[in-house]
Amino acid sequence: MAEEPNAPGWCHWHGGPTHSAVLIAVLEAGSGPGNALYACAPCRDEQRLTPYAESAPPSDSAPLPSEG
Ligand SMILES: [Zn+2]
């Protein structure tokens, strides 16, 4: 299990703390900084998420965490 030096320690998909989160997507929020979404390893595997750094073209069809 490799440690992510910049891991925020939070998974937006299962909505809980994690030690394996990586940046998946950045939501543009008009003016101001975008909202970064992180997913842990199990969620990435389950949802087949691609790390943001590895996904060249931006995609609007990326699965997002469900609210509530
Ligand atoms: Zn997760």
PDB file of the backbone (N, CA, C, O) and the ligand in Angstrom, with CONECT records:
HET     ZN  A 101       1
ATOM      1  N   MET A   1       0.852  -1.197   0.000  1.00  0.00           N
ATOM      2  CA  MET A   1       0.000   0.000   0.000  1.00  0.00           C
ATOM      3  C   MET A   1       0.884   1.243   0.000  1.00  0.00           C
ATOM      4  O   MET A   1       1.526   1.561   1.002  1.00  0.00           O
ATOM      5  N   ALA A   2       0.911   1.926  -1.110  1.00  0.00           N
ATOM      6  CA  ALA A   2       1.735   3.127  -1.219  1.00  0.00           C
ATOM      7  C   ALA A   2       1.018   4.324  -0.602  1.00  0.00           C
ATOM      8  O   ALA A   2      -0.190   4.506  -0.757  1.00  0.00           O
ATOM      9  N   GLU A   3       1.788   5.112   0.084  1.00  0.00           N
ATOM     10  CA  GLU A   3       1.205   6.300   0.710  1.00  0.00           C
ATOM     11  C   GLU A   3       1.165   7.450  -0.291  1.00  0.00           C
ATOM     12  O   GLU A   3       2.136   7.701  -1.005  1.00  0.00           O
ATOM     13  N   GLU A   4       0.036   8.140  -0.331  1.00  0.00           N
ATOM     14  CA  GLU A   4      -0.070   9.317  -1.179  1.00  0.00           C
ATOM     15  C   GLU A   4       0.313  10.542  -0.352  1.00  0.00           C
ATOM     16  O   GLU A   4      -0.381  10.898   0.600  1.00  0.00           O
ATOM     17  N   PRO A   5       1.403  11.173  -0.716  1.00  0.00           N
ATOM     18  CA  PRO A   5       1.898  12.296   0.093  1.00  0.00           C
ATOM     19  C   PRO A   5       0.919  13.451   0.171  1.00  0.00           C
ATOM     20  O   PRO A   5       0.887  14.184   1.159  1.00  0.00           O
ATOM     21  N   ASN A   6       0.120  13.610  -0.875  1.00  0.00           N
ATOM     22  CA  ASN A   6      -0.805  14.739  -0.899  1.00  0.00           C
ATOM     23  C   ASN A   6      -2.253  14.307  -0.645  1.00  0.00           C
ATOM     24  O   ASN A   6      -3.185  15.067  -0.906  1.00  0.00           O
ATOM     25  N   ALA A   7      -2.431  13.109  -0.146  1.00  0.00           N
ATOM     26  CA  ALA A   7      -3.782  12.624   0.079  1.00  0.00           C
ATOM     27  C   ALA A   7      -4.483  13.463   1.139  1.00  0.00           C
ATOM     28  O   ALA A   7      -3.932  13.720   2.209  1.00  0.00           O
ATOM     29  N   PRO A   8      -5.700  13.884   0.828  1.00  0.00           N
ATOM     30  CA  PRO A   8      -6.449  14.724   1.761  1.00  0.00           C
ATOM     31  C   PRO A   8      -7.016  13.927   2.924  1.00  0.00           C
ATOM     32  O   PRO A   8      -7.440  14.497   3.930  1.00  0.00           O
ATOM     33  N   GLY A   9      -7.023  12.602   2.782  1.00  0.00           N
ATOM     34  CA  GLY A   9      -7.554  11.789   3.871  1.00  0.00           C
ATOM     35  C   GLY A   9      -9.065  11.732   3.895  1.00  0.00           C
ATOM     36  O   GLY A   9      -9.666  11.432   4.927  1.00  0.00           O
ATOM     37  N   TRP A  10      -9.683  12.021   2.755  1.00  0.00           N
ATOM     38  CA  TRP A  10     -11.147  11.984   2.703  1.00  0.00           C
ATOM     39  C   TRP A  10     -11.598  11.472   1.351  1.00  0.00           C
ATOM     40  O   TRP A  10     -11.077  11.893   0.318  1.00  0.00           O
ATOM     41  N   CYS A  11     -12.566  10.564   1.350  1.00  0.00           N
ATOM     42  CA  CYS A  11     -13.124  10.051   0.104  1.00  0.00           C
ATOM     43  C   CYS A  11     -14.510  10.649  -0.090  1.00  0.00           C
ATOM     44  O   CYS A  11     -15.374  10.524   0.779  1.00  0.00           O
ATOM     45  N   HIS A  12     -14.719  11.294  -1.222  1.00  0.00           N
ATOM     46  CA  HIS A  12     -16.005  11.937  -1.486  1.00  0.00           C
ATOM     47  C   HIS A  12     -17.042  10.920  -1.958  1.00  0.00           C
ATOM     48  O   HIS A  12     -18.237  11.212  -1.977  1.00  0.00           O
ATOM     49  N   TRP A  13     -16.585   9.727  -2.338  1.00  0.00           N
ATOM     50  CA  TRP A  13     -17.532   8.739  -2.872  1.00  0.00           C
ATOM     51  C   TRP A  13     -18.246   8.006  -1.751  1.00  0.00           C
ATOM     52  O   TRP A  13     -19.471   7.883  -1.772  1.00  0.00           O
ATOM     53  N   HIS A  14     -17.495   7.518  -0.770  1.00  0.00           N
ATOM     54  CA  HIS A  14     -18.169   6.857   0.344  1.00  0.00           C
ATOM     55  C   HIS A  14     -18.358   7.817   1.509  1.00  0.00           C
ATOM     56  O   HIS A  14     -18.958   7.484   2.531  1.00  0.00           O
ATOM     57  N   GLY A  15     -17.825   9.020   1.322  1.00  0.00           N
ATOM     58  CA  GLY A  15     -18.060  10.072   2.305  1.00  0.00           C
ATOM     59  C   GLY A  15     -17.446   9.772   3.650  1.00  0.00           C
ATOM     60  O   GLY A  15     -18.084   9.946   4.688  1.00  0.00           O
ATOM     61  N   GLY A  16     -16.203   9.320   3.631  1.00  0.00           N
ATOM     62  CA  GLY A  16     -15.550   9.001   4.887  1.00  0.00           C
ATOM     63  C   GLY A  16     -14.051   9.167   4.780  1.00  0.00           C
ATOM     64  O   GLY A  16     -13.518   9.396   3.694  1.00  0.00           O
ATOM     65  N   PRO A  17     -13.376   9.052   5.900  1.00  0.00           N
ATOM     66  CA  PRO A  17     -11.916   9.193   5.902  1.00  0.00           C
ATOM     67  C   PRO A  17     -11.249   8.013   5.222  1.00  0.00           C
ATOM     68  O   PRO A  17     -11.778   6.902   5.222  1.00  0.00           O
ATOM     69  N   THR A  18     -10.088   8.260   4.647  1.00  0.00           N
ATOM     70  CA  THR A  18      -9.339   7.209   3.979  1.00  0.00           C
ATOM     71  C   THR A  18      -7.872   7.595   3.953  1.00  0.00           C
ATOM     72  O   THR A  18      -7.507   8.757   4.137  1.00  0.00           O
ATOM     73  N   HIS A  19      -7.049   6.597   3.721  1.00  0.00           N
ATOM     74  CA  HIS A  19      -5.615   6.871   3.620  1.00  0.00           C
ATOM     75  C   HIS A  19      -5.122   6.658   2.195  1.00  0.00           C
ATOM     76  O   HIS A  19      -3.923   6.733   1.927  1.00  0.00           O
ATOM     77  N   SER A  20      -6.060   6.390   1.279  1.00  0.00           N
ATOM     78  CA  SER A  20      -5.649   6.055  -0.088  1.00  0.00           C
ATOM     79  C   SER A  20      -6.329   6.945  -1.120  1.00  0.00           C
ATOM     80  O   SER A  20      -6.438   6.566  -2.286  1.00  0.00           O
ATOM     81  N   ALA A  21      -6.782   8.108  -0.711  1.00  0.00           N
ATOM     82  CA  ALA A  21      -7.507   8.977  -1.637  1.00  0.00           C
ATOM     83  C   ALA A  21      -6.576   9.594  -2.671  1.00  0.00           C
ATOM     84  O   ALA A  21      -5.447   9.983  -2.371  1.00  0.00           O
ATOM     85  N   VAL A  22      -7.089   9.670  -3.909  1.00  0.00           N
ATOM     86  CA  VAL A  22      -6.383  10.391  -4.960  1.00  0.00           C
ATOM     87  C   VAL A  22      -7.381  11.314  -5.657  1.00  0.00           C
ATOM     88  O   VAL A  22      -8.589  11.080  -5.629  1.00  0.00           O
ATOM     89  N   LEU A  23      -6.854  12.363  -6.278  1.00  0.00           N
ATOM     90  CA  LEU A  23      -7.707  13.325  -6.959  1.00  0.00           C
ATOM     91  C   LEU A  23      -8.342  12.687  -8.189  1.00  0.00           C
ATOM     92  O   LEU A  23      -7.640  12.167  -9.056  1.00  0.00           O
ATOM     93  N   ILE A  24      -9.658  12.728  -8.263  1.00  0.00           N
ATOM     94  CA  ILE A  24     -10.381  12.133  -9.384  1.00  0.00           C
ATOM     95  C   ILE A  24     -10.884  13.196 -10.345  1.00  0.00           C
ATOM     96  O   ILE A  24     -10.766  13.041 -11.561  1.00  0.00           O
ATOM     97  N   ALA A  25     -11.431  14.253  -9.823  1.00  0.00           N
ATOM     98  CA  ALA A  25     -12.005  15.277 -10.685  1.00  0.00           C
ATOM     99  C   ALA A  25     -11.986  16.621  -9.990  1.00  0.00           C
ATOM    100  O   ALA A  25     -11.963  16.715  -8.763  1.00  0.00           O
ATOM    101  N   VAL A  26     -11.998  17.665 -10.817  1.00  0.00           N
ATOM    102  CA  VAL A  26     -12.101  19.017 -10.286  1.00  0.00           C
ATOM    103  C   VAL A  26     -13.312  19.678 -10.918  1.00  0.00           C
ATOM    104  O   VAL A  26     -13.361  19.873 -12.133  1.00  0.00           O
ATOM    105  N   LEU A  27     -14.278  20.016 -10.101  1.00  0.00           N
ATOM    106  CA  LEU A  27     -15.492  20.635 -10.605  1.00  0.00           C
ATOM    107  C   LEU A  27     -15.285  22.135 -10.712  1.00  0.00           C
ATOM    108  O   LEU A  27     -14.958  22.811  -9.736  1.00  0.00           O
ATOM    109  N   GLU A  28     -15.482  22.637 -11.923  1.00  0.00           N
ATOM    110  CA  GLU A  28     -15.366  24.076 -12.113  1.00  0.00           C
ATOM    111  C   GLU A  28     -16.520  24.761 -11.397  1.00  0.00           C
ATOM    112  O   GLU A  28     -17.677  24.364 -11.531  1.00  0.00           O
ATOM    113  N   ALA A  29     -16.192  25.779 -10.648  1.00  0.00           N
ATOM    114  CA  ALA A  29     -17.211  26.457  -9.849  1.00  0.00           C
ATOM    115  C   ALA A  29     -17.308  27.927 -10.239  1.00  0.00           C
ATOM    116  O   ALA A  29     -17.348  28.811  -9.383  1.00  0.00           O
ATOM    117  N   GLY A  30     -17.346  28.174 -11.567  1.00  0.00           N
ATOM    118  CA  GLY A  30     -17.439  29.561 -12.011  1.00  0.00           C
ATOM    119  C   GLY A  30     -16.238  30.350 -11.557  1.00  0.00           C
ATOM    120  O   GLY A  30     -15.106  30.031 -11.922  1.00  0.00           O
ATOM    121  N   SER A  31     -16.470  31.373 -10.766  1.00  0.00           N
ATOM    122  CA  SER A  31     -15.371  32.135 -10.210  1.00  0.00           C
ATOM    123  C   SER A  31     -14.888  31.450  -8.941  1.00  0.00           C
ATOM    124  O   SER A  31     -15.656  30.780  -8.251  1.00  0.00           O
ATOM    125  N   GLY A  32     -13.624  31.625  -8.647  1.00  0.00           N
ATOM    126  CA  GLY A  32     -13.077  30.994  -7.453  1.00  0.00           C
ATOM    127  C   GLY A  32     -12.557  29.614  -7.761  1.00  0.00           C
ATOM    128  O   GLY A  32     -12.687  29.136  -8.887  1.00  0.00           O
ATOM    129  N   PRO A  33     -11.972  28.971  -6.779  1.00  0.00           N
ATOM    130  CA  PRO A  33     -11.368  27.650  -6.963  1.00  0.00           C
ATOM    131  C   PRO A  33     -12.421  26.582  -7.204  1.00  0.00           C
ATOM    132  O   PRO A  33     -13.549  26.678  -6.718  1.00  0.00           O
ATOM    133  N   GLY A  34     -12.037  25.563  -7.961  1.00  0.00           N
ATOM    134  CA  GLY A  34     -12.945  24.462  -8.220  1.00  0.00           C
ATOM    135  C   GLY A  34     -13.037  23.559  -7.013  1.00  0.00           C
ATOM    136  O   GLY A  34     -12.268  23.679  -6.059  1.00  0.00           O
ATOM    137  N   ASN A  35     -13.987  22.657  -7.073  1.00  0.00           N
ATOM    138  CA  ASN A  35     -14.184  21.723  -5.980  1.00  0.00           C
ATOM    139  C   ASN A  35     -13.514  20.400  -6.329  1.00  0.00           C
ATOM    140  O   ASN A  35     -13.939  19.709  -7.255  1.00  0.00           O
ATOM    141  N   ALA A  36     -12.483  20.055  -5.597  1.00  0.00           N
ATOM    142  CA  ALA A  36     -11.741  18.831  -5.888  1.00  0.00           C
ATOM    143  C   ALA A  36     -12.431  17.628  -5.271  1.00  0.00           C
ATOM    144  O   ALA A  36     -12.858  17.662  -4.117  1.00  0.00           O
ATOM    145  N   LEU A  37     -12.533  16.560  -6.058  1.00  0.00           N
ATOM    146  CA  LEU A  37     -13.144  15.332  -5.569  1.00  0.00           C
ATOM    147  C   LEU A  37     -12.089  14.243  -5.467  1.00  0.00           C
ATOM    148  O   LEU A  37     -11.335  14.002  -6.410  1.00  0.00           O
ATOM    149  N   TYR A  38     -12.045  13.593  -4.318  1.00  0.00           N
ATOM    150  CA  TYR A  38     -11.070  12.527  -4.090  1.00  0.00           C
ATOM    151  C   TYR A  38     -11.798  11.209  -3.857  1.00  0.00           C
ATOM    152  O   TYR A  38     -12.898  11.177  -3.304  1.00  0.00           O
ATOM    153  N   ALA A  39     -11.168  10.133  -4.285  1.00  0.00           N
ATOM    154  CA  ALA A  39     -11.741   8.813  -4.059  1.00  0.00           C
ATOM    155  C   ALA A  39     -10.663   7.879  -3.514  1.00  0.00           C
ATOM    156  O   ALA A  39      -9.495   7.963  -3.893  1.00  0.00           O
ATOM    157  N   CYS A  40     -11.081   6.992  -2.618  1.00  0.00           N
ATOM    158  CA  CYS A  40     -10.143   6.033  -2.049  1.00  0.00           C
ATOM    159  C   CYS A  40      -9.976   4.846  -2.998  1.00  0.00           C
ATOM    160  O   CYS A  40     -10.715   4.720  -3.974  1.00  0.00           O
ATOM    161  N   ALA A  41      -9.023   3.991  -2.717  1.00  0.00           N
ATOM    162  CA  ALA A  41      -8.727   2.854  -3.590  1.00  0.00           C
ATOM    163  C   ALA A  41      -9.936   1.941  -3.801  1.00  0.00           C
ATOM    164  O   ALA A  41     -10.236   1.612  -4.948  1.00  0.00           O
ATOM    165  N   PRO A  42     -10.644   1.515  -2.749  1.00  0.00           N
ATOM    166  CA  PRO A  42     -11.806   0.635  -2.950  1.00  0.00           C
ATOM    167  C   PRO A  42     -12.878   1.286  -3.813  1.00  0.00           C
ATOM    168  O   PRO A  42     -13.483   0.617  -4.651  1.00  0.00           O
ATOM    169  N   CYS A  43     -13.121   2.575  -3.624  1.00  0.00           N
ATOM    170  CA  CYS A  43     -14.131   3.264  -4.421  1.00  0.00           C
ATOM    171  C   CYS A  43     -13.672   3.408  -5.869  1.00  0.00           C
ATOM    172  O   CYS A  43     -14.482   3.304  -6.790  1.00  0.00           O
ATOM    173  N   ARG A  44     -12.384   3.647  -6.074  1.00  0.00           N
ATOM    174  CA  ARG A  44     -11.874   3.752  -7.434  1.00  0.00           C
ATOM    175  C   ARG A  44     -12.047   2.427  -8.166  1.00  0.00           C
ATOM    176  O   ARG A  44     -12.371   2.396  -9.353  1.00  0.00           O
ATOM    177  N   ASP A  45     -11.830   1.350  -7.450  1.00  0.00           N
ATOM    178  CA  ASP A  45     -11.959   0.034  -8.057  1.00  0.00           C
ATOM    179  C   ASP A  45     -13.422  -0.275  -8.323  1.00  0.00           C
ATOM    180  O   ASP A  45     -13.770  -0.802  -9.379  1.00  0.00           O
ATOM    181  N   GLU A  46     -14.276   0.054  -7.366  1.00  0.00           N
ATOM    182  CA  GLU A  46     -15.694  -0.260  -7.491  1.00  0.00           C
ATOM    183  C   GLU A  46     -16.357   0.582  -8.577  1.00  0.00           C
ATOM    184  O   GLU A  46     -17.160   0.079  -9.364  1.00  0.00           O
ATOM    185  N   GLN A  47     -16.013   1.859  -8.611  1.00  0.00           N
ATOM    186  CA  GLN A  47     -16.635   2.784  -9.570  1.00  0.00           C
ATOM    187  C   GLN A  47     -15.816   2.903 -10.854  1.00  0.00           C
ATOM    188  O   GLN A  47     -16.212   3.605 -11.785  1.00  0.00           O
ATOM    189  N   ARG A  48     -14.685   2.219 -10.901  1.00  0.00           N
ATOM    190  CA  ARG A  48     -13.785   2.305 -12.053  1.00  0.00           C
ATOM    191  C   ARG A  48     -13.428   3.756 -12.361  1.00  0.00           C
ATOM    192  O   ARG A  48     -13.524   4.215 -13.499  1.00  0.00           O
ATOM    193  N   LEU A  49     -13.019   4.451 -11.325  1.00  0.00           N
ATOM    194  CA  LEU A  49     -12.659   5.851 -11.472  1.00  0.00           C
ATOM    195  C   LEU A  49     -11.222   5.973 -11.939  1.00  0.00           C
ATOM    196  O   LEU A  49     -10.358   5.181 -11.563  1.00  0.00           O
ATOM    197  N   THR A  50     -10.987   6.966 -12.753  1.00  0.00           N
ATOM    198  CA  THR A  50      -9.635   7.224 -13.238  1.00  0.00           C
ATOM    199  C   THR A  50      -9.071   8.451 -12.534  1.00  0.00           C
ATOM    200  O   THR A  50      -9.705   9.505 -12.507  1.00  0.00           O
ATOM    201  N   PRO A  51      -7.887   8.311 -11.969  1.00  0.00           N
ATOM    202  CA  PRO A  51      -7.250   9.471 -11.334  1.00  0.00           C
ATOM    203  C   PRO A  51      -7.176  10.653 -12.283  1.00  0.00           C
ATOM    204  O   PRO A  51      -6.923  10.494 -13.477  1.00  0.00           O
ATOM    205  N   TYR A  52      -7.398  11.825 -11.745  1.00  0.00           N
ATOM    206  CA  TYR A  52      -7.447  13.049 -12.548  1.00  0.00           C
ATOM    207  C   TYR A  52      -6.182  13.214 -13.383  1.00  0.00           C
ATOM    208  O   TYR A  52      -6.245  13.642 -14.536  1.00  0.00           O
ATOM    209  N   ALA A  53      -5.046  12.877 -12.806  1.00  0.00           N
ATOM    210  CA  ALA A  53      -3.763  13.051 -13.485  1.00  0.00           C
ATOM    211  C   ALA A  53      -3.633  12.124 -14.690  1.00  0.00           C
ATOM    212  O   ALA A  53      -2.852  12.395 -15.602  1.00  0.00           O
ATOM    213  N   GLU A  54      -4.409  11.013 -14.695  1.00  0.00           N
ATOM    214  CA  GLU A  54      -4.294  10.038 -15.768  1.00  0.00           C
ATOM    215  C   GLU A  54      -5.384  10.219 -16.826  1.00  0.00           C
ATOM    216  O   GLU A  54      -5.322   9.604 -17.891  1.00  0.00           O
ATOM    217  N   SER A  55      -6.369  11.049 -16.543  1.00  0.00           N
ATOM    218  CA  SER A  55      -7.446  11.268 -17.498  1.00  0.00           C
ATOM    219  C   SER A  55      -7.160  12.548 -18.270  1.00  0.00           C
ATOM    220  O   SER A  55      -7.410  13.651 -17.785  1.00  0.00           O
ATOM    221  N   ALA A  56      -6.636  12.385 -19.474  1.00  0.00           N
ATOM    222  CA  ALA A  56      -6.215  13.539 -20.266  1.00  0.00           C
ATOM    223  C   ALA A  56      -7.358  14.503 -20.581  1.00  0.00           C
ATOM    224  O   ALA A  56      -7.313  15.658 -20.158  1.00  0.00           O
ATOM    225  N   PRO A  57      -8.385  14.055 -21.314  1.00  0.00           N
ATOM    226  CA  PRO A  57      -9.458  15.000 -21.631  1.00  0.00           C
ATOM    227  C   PRO A  57     -10.470  15.087 -20.494  1.00  0.00           C
ATOM    228  O   PRO A  57     -10.813  14.070 -19.891  1.00  0.00           O
ATOM    229  N   PRO A  58     -10.950  16.295 -20.197  1.00  0.00           N
ATOM    230  CA  PRO A  58     -11.980  16.430 -19.179  1.00  0.00           C
ATOM    231  C   PRO A  58     -13.260  15.753 -19.631  1.00  0.00           C
ATOM    232  O   PRO A  58     -13.629  15.812 -20.804  1.00  0.00           O
ATOM    233  N   SER A  59     -13.918  15.126 -18.709  1.00  0.00           N
ATOM    234  CA  SER A  59     -15.128  14.403 -19.060  1.00  0.00           C
ATOM    235  C   SER A  59     -16.279  14.810 -18.157  1.00  0.00           C
ATOM    236  O   SER A  59     -16.131  14.870 -16.937  1.00  0.00           O
ATOM    237  N   ASP A  60     -17.418  15.088 -18.758  1.00  0.00           N
ATOM    238  CA  ASP A  60     -18.600  15.446 -17.977  1.00  0.00           C
ATOM    239  C   ASP A  60     -19.397  14.205 -17.598  1.00  0.00           C
ATOM    240  O   ASP A  60     -20.395  14.279 -16.880  1.00  0.00           O
ATOM    241  N   SER A  61     -18.930  13.057 -18.099  1.00  0.00           N
ATOM    242  CA  SER A  61     -19.688  11.840 -17.854  1.00  0.00           C
ATOM    243  C   SER A  61     -19.102  11.026 -16.707  1.00  0.00           C
ATOM    244  O   SER A  61     -19.534   9.904 -16.443  1.00  0.00           O
ATOM    245  N   ALA A  62     -18.112  11.606 -16.029  1.00  0.00           N
ATOM    246  CA  ALA A  62     -17.509  10.896 -14.913  1.00  0.00           C
ATOM    247  C   ALA A  62     -18.523  10.705 -13.810  1.00  0.00           C
ATOM    248  O   ALA A  62     -19.296  11.616 -13.512  1.00  0.00           O
ATOM    249  N   PRO A  63     -18.532   9.532 -13.198  1.00  0.00           N
ATOM    250  CA  PRO A  63     -19.480   9.274 -12.105  1.00  0.00           C
ATOM    251  C   PRO A  63     -19.161  10.154 -10.918  1.00  0.00           C
ATOM    252  O   PRO A  63     -17.998  10.322 -10.549  1.00  0.00           O
ATOM    253  N   LEU A  64     -20.181  10.705 -10.331  1.00  0.00           N
ATOM    254  CA  LEU A  64     -20.009  11.579  -9.190  1.00  0.00           C
ATOM    255  C   LEU A  64     -20.633  10.944  -7.951  1.00  0.00           C
ATOM    256  O   LEU A  64     -21.558  10.137  -8.046  1.00  0.00           O
ATOM    257  N   PRO A  65     -20.113  11.320  -6.801  1.00  0.00           N
ATOM    258  CA  PRO A  65     -20.696  10.774  -5.566  1.00  0.00           C
ATOM    259  C   PRO A  65     -22.127  11.253  -5.401  1.00  0.00           C
ATOM    260  O   PRO A  65     -22.449  12.410  -5.673  1.00  0.00           O
ATOM    261  N   SER A  66     -22.954  10.368  -4.961  1.00  0.00           N
ATOM    262  CA  SER A  66     -24.352  10.734  -4.776  1.00  0.00           C
ATOM    263  C   SER A  66     -24.530  11.424  -3.433  1.00  0.00           C
ATOM    264  O   SER A  66     -24.015  10.973  -2.410  1.00  0.00           O
ATOM    265  N   GLU A  67     -25.254  12.502  -3.455  1.00  0.00           N
ATOM    266  CA  GLU A  67     -25.491  13.246  -2.218  1.00  0.00           C
ATOM    267  C   GLU A  67     -26.590  12.555  -1.423  1.00  0.00           C
ATOM    268  O   GLU A  67     -27.545  12.002  -1.969  1.00  0.00           O
ATOM    269  N   GLY A  68     -26.415  12.613  -0.142  1.00  0.00           N
ATOM    270  CA  GLY A  68     -27.446  12.060   0.736  1.00  0.00           C
ATOM    271  C   GLY A  68     -27.273  10.591   0.850  1.00  0.00           C
ATOM    272  O   GLY A  68     -28.043   9.931   1.548  1.00  0.00           O
TER     273      GLY A  68
HETATM  274 ZN    ZN A 101     -14.193   5.649  -0.774  1.00  0.00          ZN2+
END
